[in-house]
């Protein structure tokens, strides 16, 4: 029977996280595995329909009339080739369209964007043969999607009997759910995040001949390119780019090792990069078919990836094969190291950050890790002199970074010696890779939290967006700095948002997003399954569970960092065999118990957390540490852990607190002296409050400010039962509206547990122009669209008391550029405040005032690099002031940019 018309059945189901099959009660972690049980999958439900659709059963429907559509939801990120089976009851001569999207917000008759060029992806089309079967062409393979929309393009009826998908990723895995390793803890959200990271990298592992063609077709997409060596390869994303990018490997390789346990795709990715090394030694910024060069940071990520792969596999034959290329690559980058021991970046291409170049902190941190791990690789090969040379160079670089790039007032590293930017990537890398001494690492960890908002950690070097690549690095940094609770808070906030957002796939992590939670990278173009966003997976295994490798050729250390978790268990497959660990932290009884199961020679030491207390430690019932001295297994106290060596392969380690931890309280201003406070507006001063003890230490942080200022105290609570802890709170200060610009001093005081701690911070104060003030400029750029929003650049932006808006002149590289502020009545000035942007700071300029007939220069500035500064001069009364710019930073196209000029 043919159906000419039918009642439209509209079903809308907003499913969040995909629900895997029921787990074995003895293996509860299996419930969190997002991978499908087989390679052939069918839709989980109908997301929506339009027009006339009769839904017979899941995966089957009757579409009648052009414009009728049904959108199927596979319940998770999937990828591969779709097959449609048509019923015999439909009309002949019909045509059907297919459109694919990762996010529900782009569902429609056009696919989301993966092309990479100027053309849209549009949709696929097929002529319908009643009773026949159709499979999409192999070149049209869709690497990543959750939603499939089928829409009728003709007037008759189309019978769909079955919709199925053949999964294409991880082609060598027989059982897609058979991960080598596992993780499970007392926090269900963290458990899902671990597995979502693993699944993300699984979807990023592809057959090398299913990569994205580059240059892209005029419209549509083509995933038939060969992008590397071997039978399967680790690329950057499921939907796009489906290409080897070395920076992405810096995060995705540890994820693959910690979860899937398969490093063959990593080896093939690295081999591909060495296969395309230039004669000079430069490694690609991106592999084939993109074949980009010109990135010093990604060059360094390839070298780090080489050491990481060897560390995880001990694959000496592969290392020997690539060693000559590795040596050329190290030589290439060391040629850019100056007499001061610092690398000067020449290849400025990088991930989406701005302002790359010069003696960049991120690049120098990567070079440090390259030299440290390179020395270890050289030692593996018996090249002792080379190992010594590189170790010496690493030490020199470490000293230079801490001498030149450390900003004591901000408690962070500068992006460059002459920069006021404190980037997320460089600061995170400096801590993760051991450039920062312990005290500085703790300060950086605290300072990074001042960039957090509701959705995650914003990225100063990427316009304040939430960038999951440096975010992944930041998670590692907090753990290395010794604050597991802080790291877990960030994971829950940023990765919990991505996993549970109705915009996402409910199973994979995103390339990046805006500070308000919306997709970045152009929205529809953003990859919602991107390996560089999976940092928490390896972090939870290596640091929180606490099974991690040490040197590139050495064994493993057991070093749990429980944070606020009650228990965790997991496994890690290593070159020595599988290591299993389960631990329990019982706060009421103040005990910590760990069960270790490891092959002989795999574990070099077991570190037992003390949480700041004096503890007794036993191993299989034998006393190893009595709280003061060791009795067995070389027990000693080191950085808050009892360190044990030579423990049995199977060991139950029990630690019991035998004394109370002394209570202490400390306060420090984090990232001081950066953002100015504007008269009449509230500024949040970030204060790090630290405490030790055996309870939850609660209290209040407040401030003593100049007379007339308003202060808003901030409460704090620190659970010291997890060990010494800290938290960052925001103390509000607000000067009166008539406050003059200049500098002011504020004392911040924290009070709690009967203790008080204080610190003093200098603040930059910006005054305000009287009502009716106007601004004009020699030129200004026309409005444009940035991240989906219209942005203006008129001179009025420089006096609107909003640091996020700015004047941008319209003469790239042409000077002078002039910004003039006119007050409705004379104003008494003793200086002006100036604010700019991280990628457009005026470097050379004069400040001039008008006396009714002539302009008089009051201050001349050269070589400026400060984002915010007060420019003092002798007191003068005037109704007009102007900034005459004669030079600016070139990162933004050599435009002059001023966010605010204030009295």
RANORNOR-V329792 format. One record per backbone hydrogen bond with DSSP energy under -1.0 kcal/mol. NH is the residue of the N-H (numbers start at 1). CO is the residue of the C=O. Records with the same first field share a line. If there is no record, write none. Layout:
BEGIN
NH=CO / CO
END
This chain:
BEGIN
9=53
15=13
18=506
27=24
30=27
31=28
32=29
33=30
41=165
44=73
45=73
47=71
48=71
50=69
54=62
57=60
60=57
61=160
62=54
63=158
64=52
65=156
67=152
68=65
69=50
70=150
71=48
72=148
73=45
74=146
78=145
80=142
81=166
83=164
84=134
85=162
86=132
87=159
91=157
96=126
97=151
98=124
99=149
101=147
106=103
107=104
111=122
112=100
124=98
126=96
128=94
132=129
134=84
136=82
140=137
141=138
142=80
145=78
146=101
147=101
148=72
149=99
150=70
151=97
152=68
153=95
158=63
160=61
161=85
162=85
164=83
165=41
166=81
167=39
168=79
170=205
173=170
178=175
179=177
180=260
181=259
184=569
186=567
191=187
192=188
193=189
194=190
195=191
196=192
197=193
198=194
199=195
200=196
201=197
202=198
203=199
205=202
206=233
210=207
211=225
213=222
220=120
223=139
225=211
227=208
233=206
234=265
235=204
236=243
238=529
249=245
251=248
252=248
253=249
255=251
256=252
257=253
258=254
259=255
261=256
267=263
268=264
269=265
270=266
271=267
272=268
273=269
274=270
275=271
277=274
278=282
281=278
285=292
286=292
287=244
291=287
296=347
299=295
300=296
301=297
302=298
303=299
304=300
305=301
306=302
307=303
308=304
309=305
310=306
311=307
312=308
313=309
314=310
316=314
319=315
320=316
321=317
322=318
326=322
327=323
328=324
329=325
330=326
331=327
332=328
333=329
334=330
335=331
336=333
337=334
338=342
341=338
344=336
345=358
348=346
349=294
354=461
358=345
360=358
361=415
364=360
365=361
366=362
367=363
368=364
369=365
370=366
371=367
372=368
373=369
374=370
375=371
376=372
377=373
378=374
379=375
380=376
381=377
382=379
383=378
384=382
387=383
388=384
389=385
390=386
391=387
392=388
393=389
394=390
395=391
396=392
397=393
398=394
399=395
400=396
401=397
402=398
403=399
404=400
405=401
407=412
411=407
412=407
414=405
415=421
419=416
427=423
428=424
429=425
430=426
431=427
432=428
433=429
434=431
435=430
436=430
441=437
442=438
443=439
444=440
445=441
446=442
447=443
448=444
450=447
451=448
452=449
453=456
458=451
459=465
462=459
464=459
465=462
466=513
471=467
472=468
473=469
474=470
475=471
476=472
477=473
478=474
479=475
480=476
481=477
482=479
483=478
487=483
488=484
489=485
490=486
491=487
492=488
493=489
494=490
495=491
496=491
497=493
498=494
499=495
500=496
501=497
504=501
511=527
513=466
514=518
517=514
520=512
523=520
524=522
526=523
530=509
531=236
533=530
534=531
537=534
539=535
540=536
541=537
542=538
543=539
544=539
545=540
546=541
547=541
548=557
550=555
556=602
557=548
558=605
559=546
561=544
565=562
568=583
569=184
570=581
571=182
572=579
574=577
577=574
579=572
580=597
581=570
582=595
583=568
584=593
585=566
586=591
590=586
591=586
592=655
593=584
594=653
595=582
596=651
597=580
598=649
602=599
604=556
606=644
607=558
608=642
610=640
613=610
616=656
617=625
618=654
619=622
620=652
622=619
624=617
625=617
626=629
631=624
632=624
635=632
636=643
638=641
641=638
642=608
643=636
644=606
645=633
651=596
653=594
654=618
655=592
656=616
657=590
658=614
664=692
666=690
668=688
670=686
671=410
672=409
677=764
679=766
680=735
681=678
683=733
685=731
687=729
688=668
689=727
690=666
691=725
692=664
697=718
699=716
700=751
701=714
702=749
704=747
709=706
710=734
712=732
714=701
716=699
718=697
720=695 / 718
722=719
723=720
725=691
727=689
729=687
731=685
732=712
733=683
734=710
739=736
742=765
744=763
746=761
747=704
748=759
749=702
750=757
751=700
752=755
755=752
757=750
759=748
761=746
763=744
765=742
766=677
773=770
774=822
776=820
778=818
781=808
784=791
786=789
789=786
791=784
797=794
798=795
799=796
805=802
807=898
808=793
809=896
813=894
814=811
817=885
819=883
820=776
821=881
822=774
823=879
827=878
829=876
832=871
833=902
834=869
835=900
836=867
840=837
843=887
844=887
845=861
846=884
847=859
848=882
849=856
850=880
851=854
856=849
858=847
859=847
861=845
864=843
869=834
871=832
873=830
876=829
878=827
881=821
882=848
883=819
884=846
885=817
886=844
887=844
889=841
893=890
897=840
898=807
899=835
900=835
901=798
902=833
END
